[in-house]
Amino acid sequence: MATSAPHLSMLKMMRKDTGVENLESDPAKTVATAEKRYNASSMRVALTALRKEYPDNKFFIAEMKRRYKGWKESDQSQDPTEKQIEKYISWDNIIKFRDEDYDKMNPTERLLLALYTYIPPVRIDYTPMKVVTRKPTKFEDGTNYLVLTKSPYFVFHAYKTHALYGDKTVKIPKKLEMEIRLYLDAHPGSVYLFEEGGKPWSEQRLSLTFRRIFQKYQNMDTGVSMVRHAYATKFHKGQRPLADIKKTAESMLHGPLQSMSYRFIALENEI
């Protein structure tokens, strides 16, 4: 069963789009409806969510297998599409924009940009996010946490790759902590970091609100995914493409991680 927030949110949207609760009652219609609505990246999330929610459904299994090769090739190419090139903004320009336009922004805009720039940008994992003053002894499915202790931190319990990496604790730096506390001061009594009427924002709302910041101030259609691309592009600058790393690893009869661990980074300039 799907438990991560992105997958639960995607299933909810698909049920709304198809008008049925049981998405495997007509799996072909479910996939066709999603195909019309979502881009390639979101379609991948949709099928993964369906596969987890209905693990024995042969149609969903077959659709995953049919598309797997294309997904793998796309992952390894690391070449941006025309749309991605059009929407791209460098990490340095994102930071410049955040700092130069700070006084023009409202508290929500400031916090959103702070969340995605003062620490490595995650996916749409800040909703639903409960605000607590001590770490819970038991985590709720589909919920992440902002733990506001003297040294605050995030606990990511519901995210796309949780099954692989488990709960992740991320310390909050001082500048981000300041933005969080300013935002919460303006929204006293909040149960969730982003909420309305006591209910957490949907992932779609957070995503659209973030995208509108760039539309409003930069006249660019840039969302969370592109910001993550910008960060990774900056951080991995100068490294070889993933396909080359995998090819080298295979030629040495081990995996990519093992191949990278064999590098003497301090000696690379001696080669």
Secondary structure as a PSIPRED ss2 file (coil, helix, strand):
# PSIPRED VFORMAT (PSIPRED V4.0)

   1 M C   1.000  0.000  0.000
   2 A C   1.000  0.000  0.000
   3 T C   1.000  0.000  0.000
   4 S C   1.000  0.000  0.000
   5 A H   0.000  1.000  0.000
   6 P H   0.000  1.000  0.000
   7 H H   0.000  1.000  0.000
   8 L H   0.000  1.000  0.000
   9 S H   0.000  1.000  0.000
  10 M H   0.000  1.000  0.000
  11 L H   0.000  1.000  0.000
  12 K H   0.000  1.000  0.000
  13 M H   0.000  1.000  0.000
  14 M H   0.000  1.000  0.000
  15 R H   0.000  1.000  0.000
  16 K H   0.000  1.000  0.000
  17 D H   0.000  1.000  0.000
  18 T H   0.000  1.000  0.000
  19 G C   1.000  0.000  0.000
  20 V C   1.000  0.000  0.000
  21 E C   1.000  0.000  0.000
  22 N C   1.000  0.000  0.000
  23 L C   1.000  0.000  0.000
  24 E C   1.000  0.000  0.000
  25 S C   1.000  0.000  0.000
  26 D C   1.000  0.000  0.000
  27 P H   0.000  1.000  0.000
  28 A H   0.000  1.000  0.000
  29 K H   0.000  1.000  0.000
  30 T H   0.000  1.000  0.000
  31 V H   0.000  1.000  0.000
  32 A H   0.000  1.000  0.000
  33 T H   0.000  1.000  0.000
  34 A H   0.000  1.000  0.000
  35 E H   0.000  1.000  0.000
  36 K H   0.000  1.000  0.000
  37 R H   0.000  1.000  0.000
  38 Y C   1.000  0.000  0.000
  39 N C   1.000  0.000  0.000
  40 A H   0.000  1.000  0.000
  41 S H   0.000  1.000  0.000
  42 S H   0.000  1.000  0.000
  43 M H   0.000  1.000  0.000
  44 R H   0.000  1.000  0.000
  45 V H   0.000  1.000  0.000
  46 A H   0.000  1.000  0.000
  47 L H   0.000  1.000  0.000
  48 T H   0.000  1.000  0.000
  49 A H   0.000  1.000  0.000
  50 L H   0.000  1.000  0.000
  51 R H   0.000  1.000  0.000
  52 K H   0.000  1.000  0.000
  53 E H   0.000  1.000  0.000
  54 Y C   1.000  0.000  0.000
  55 P C   1.000  0.000  0.000
  56 D C   1.000  0.000  0.000
  57 N C   1.000  0.000  0.000
  58 K H   0.000  1.000  0.000
  59 F H   0.000  1.000  0.000
  60 F H   0.000  1.000  0.000
  61 I H   0.000  1.000  0.000
  62 A H   0.000  1.000  0.000
  63 E H   0.000  1.000  0.000
  64 M H   0.000  1.000  0.000
  65 K H   0.000  1.000  0.000
  66 R H   0.000  1.000  0.000
  67 R H   0.000  1.000  0.000
  68 Y H   0.000  1.000  0.000
  69 K H   0.000  1.000  0.000
  70 G H   0.000  1.000  0.000
  71 W H   0.000  1.000  0.000
  72 K H   0.000  1.000  0.000
  73 E H   0.000  1.000  0.000
  74 S H   0.000  1.000  0.000
  75 D H   0.000  1.000  0.000
  76 Q H   0.000  1.000  0.000
  77 S H   0.000  1.000  0.000
  78 Q C   1.000  0.000  0.000
  79 D C   1.000  0.000  0.000
  80 P C   1.000  0.000  0.000
  81 T C   1.000  0.000  0.000
  82 E H   0.000  1.000  0.000
  83 K H   0.000  1.000  0.000
  84 Q H   0.000  1.000  0.000
  85 I H   0.000  1.000  0.000
  86 E H   0.000  1.000  0.000
  87 K H   0.000  1.000  0.000
  88 Y C   1.000  0.000  0.000
  89 I C   1.000  0.000  0.000
  90 S C   1.000  0.000  0.000
  91 W H   0.000  1.000  0.000
  92 D H   0.000  1.000  0.000
  93 N H   0.000  1.000  0.000
  94 I H   0.000  1.000  0.000
  95 I H   0.000  1.000  0.000
  96 K H   0.000  1.000  0.000
  97 F H   0.000  1.000  0.000
  98 R H   0.000  1.000  0.000
  99 D H   0.000  1.000  0.000
 100 E H   0.000  1.000  0.000
 101 D C   1.000  0.000  0.000
 102 Y H   0.000  1.000  0.000
 103 D H   0.000  1.000  0.000
 104 K H   0.000  1.000  0.000
 105 M C   1.000  0.000  0.000
 106 N C   1.000  0.000  0.000
 107 P H   0.000  1.000  0.000
 108 T H   0.000  1.000  0.000
 109 E H   0.000  1.000  0.000
 110 R H   0.000  1.000  0.000
 111 L H   0.000  1.000  0.000
 112 L H   0.000  1.000  0.000
 113 L H   0.000  1.000  0.000
 114 A H   0.000  1.000  0.000
 115 L H   0.000  1.000  0.000
 116 Y C   1.000  0.000  0.000
 117 T C   1.000  0.000  0.000
 118 Y C   1.000  0.000  0.000
 119 I C   1.000  0.000  0.000
 120 P C   1.000  0.000  0.000
 121 P C   1.000  0.000  0.000
 122 V C   1.000  0.000  0.000
 123 R C   1.000  0.000  0.000
 124 I C   1.000  0.000  0.000
 125 D C   1.000  0.000  0.000
 126 Y C   1.000  0.000  0.000
 127 T C   1.000  0.000  0.000
 128 P C   1.000  0.000  0.000
 129 M E   0.000  0.000  1.000
 130 K E   0.000  0.000  1.000
 131 V E   0.000  0.000  1.000
 132 V E   0.000  0.000  1.000
 133 T C   1.000  0.000  0.000
 134 R C   1.000  0.000  0.000
 135 K C   1.000  0.000  0.000
 136 P C   1.000  0.000  0.000
 137 T C   1.000  0.000  0.000
 138 K C   1.000  0.000  0.000
 139 F C   1.000  0.000  0.000
 140 E C   1.000  0.000  0.000
 141 D C   1.000  0.000  0.000
 142 G C   1.000  0.000  0.000
 143 T C   1.000  0.000  0.000
 144 N E   0.000  0.000  1.000
 145 Y E   0.000  0.000  1.000
 146 L E   0.000  0.000  1.000
 147 V E   0.000  0.000  1.000
 148 L C   1.000  0.000  0.000
 149 T C   1.000  0.000  0.000
 150 K C   1.000  0.000  0.000
 151 S C   1.000  0.000  0.000
 152 P C   1.000  0.000  0.000
 153 Y E   0.000  0.000  1.000
 154 F E   0.000  0.000  1.000
 155 V E   0.000  0.000  1.000
 156 F E   0.000  0.000  1.000
 157 H C   1.000  0.000  0.000
 158 A C   1.000  0.000  0.000
 159 Y C   1.000  0.000  0.000
 160 K C   1.000  0.000  0.000
 161 T C   1.000  0.000  0.000
 162 H H   0.000  1.000  0.000
 163 A H   0.000  1.000  0.000
 164 L H   0.000  1.000  0.000
 165 Y H   0.000  1.000  0.000
 166 G C   1.000  0.000  0.000
 167 D C   1.000  0.000  0.000
 168 K E   0.000  0.000  1.000
 169 T E   0.000  0.000  1.000
 170 V E   0.000  0.000  1.000
 171 K E   0.000  0.000  1.000
 172 I C   1.000  0.000  0.000
 173 P C   1.000  0.000  0.000
 174 K H   0.000  1.000  0.000
 175 K H   0.000  1.000  0.000
 176 L H   0.000  1.000  0.000
 177 E H   0.000  1.000  0.000
 178 M H   0.000  1.000  0.000
 179 E H   0.000  1.000  0.000
 180 I H   0.000  1.000  0.000
 181 R H   0.000  1.000  0.000
 182 L H   0.000  1.000  0.000
 183 Y H   0.000  1.000  0.000
 184 L H   0.000  1.000  0.000
 185 D H   0.000  1.000  0.000
 186 A H   0.000  1.000  0.000
 187 H C   1.000  0.000  0.000
 188 P C   1.000  0.000  0.000
 189 G C   1.000  0.000  0.000
 190 S C   1.000  0.000  0.000
 191 V C   1.000  0.000  0.000
 192 Y E   0.000  0.000  1.000
 193 L C   1.000  0.000  0.000
 194 F C   1.000  0.000  0.000
 195 E E   0.000  0.000  1.000
 196 E E   0.000  0.000  1.000
 197 G C   1.000  0.000  0.000
 198 G C   1.000  0.000  0.000
 199 K E   0.000  0.000  1.000
 200 P E   0.000  0.000  1.000
 201 W C   1.000  0.000  0.000
 202 S C   1.000  0.000  0.000
 203 E H   0.000  1.000  0.000
 204 Q H   0.000  1.000  0.000
 205 R H   0.000  1.000  0.000
 206 L H   0.000  1.000  0.000
 207 S H   0.000  1.000  0.000
 208 L H   0.000  1.000  0.000
 209 T H   0.000  1.000  0.000
 210 F H   0.000  1.000  0.000
 211 R H   0.000  1.000  0.000
 212 R H   0.000  1.000  0.000
 213 I H   0.000  1.000  0.000
 214 F H   0.000  1.000  0.000
 215 Q H   0.000  1.000  0.000
 216 K H   0.000  1.000  0.000
 217 Y H   0.000  1.000  0.000
 218 Q H   0.000  1.000  0.000
 219 N C   1.000  0.000  0.000
 220 M C   1.000  0.000  0.000
 221 D C   1.000  0.000  0.000
 222 T C   1.000  0.000  0.000
 223 G C   1.000  0.000  0.000
 224 V H   0.000  1.000  0.000
 225 S H   0.000  1.000  0.000
 226 M H   0.000  1.000  0.000
 227 V H   0.000  1.000  0.000
 228 R H   0.000  1.000  0.000
 229 H H   0.000  1.000  0.000
 230 A H   0.000  1.000  0.000
 231 Y H   0.000  1.000  0.000
 232 A H   0.000  1.000  0.000
 233 T H   0.000  1.000  0.000
 234 K H   0.000  1.000  0.000
 235 F H   0.000  1.000  0.000
 236 H C   1.000  0.000  0.000
 237 K C   1.000  0.000  0.000
 238 G C   1.000  0.000  0.000
 239 Q C   1.000  0.000  0.000
 240 R C   1.000  0.000  0.000
 241 P C   1.000  0.000  0.000
 242 L H   0.000  1.000  0.000
 243 A H   0.000  1.000  0.000
 244 D H   0.000  1.000  0.000
 245 I H   0.000  1.000  0.000
 246 K H   0.000  1.000  0.000
 247 K H   0.000  1.000  0.000
 248 T H   0.000  1.000  0.000
 249 A H   0.000  1.000  0.000
 250 E H   0.000  1.000  0.000
 251 S H   0.000  1.000  0.000
 252 M C   1.000  0.000  0.000
 253 L C   1.000  0.000  0.000
 254 H C   1.000  0.000  0.000
 255 G C   1.000  0.000  0.000
 256 P H   0.000  1.000  0.000
 257 L H   0.000  1.000  0.000
 258 Q H   0.000  1.000  0.000
 259 S H   0.000  1.000  0.000
 260 M H   0.000  1.000  0.000
 261 S H   0.000  1.000  0.000
 262 Y C   1.000  0.000  0.000
 263 R C   1.000  0.000  0.000
 264 F C   1.000  0.000  0.000
 265 I H   0.000  1.000  0.000
 266 A H   0.000  1.000  0.000
 267 L H   0.000  1.000  0.000
 268 E H   0.000  1.000  0.000
 269 N H   0.000  1.000  0.000
 270 E H   0.000  1.000  0.000
 271 I C   1.000  0.000  0.000
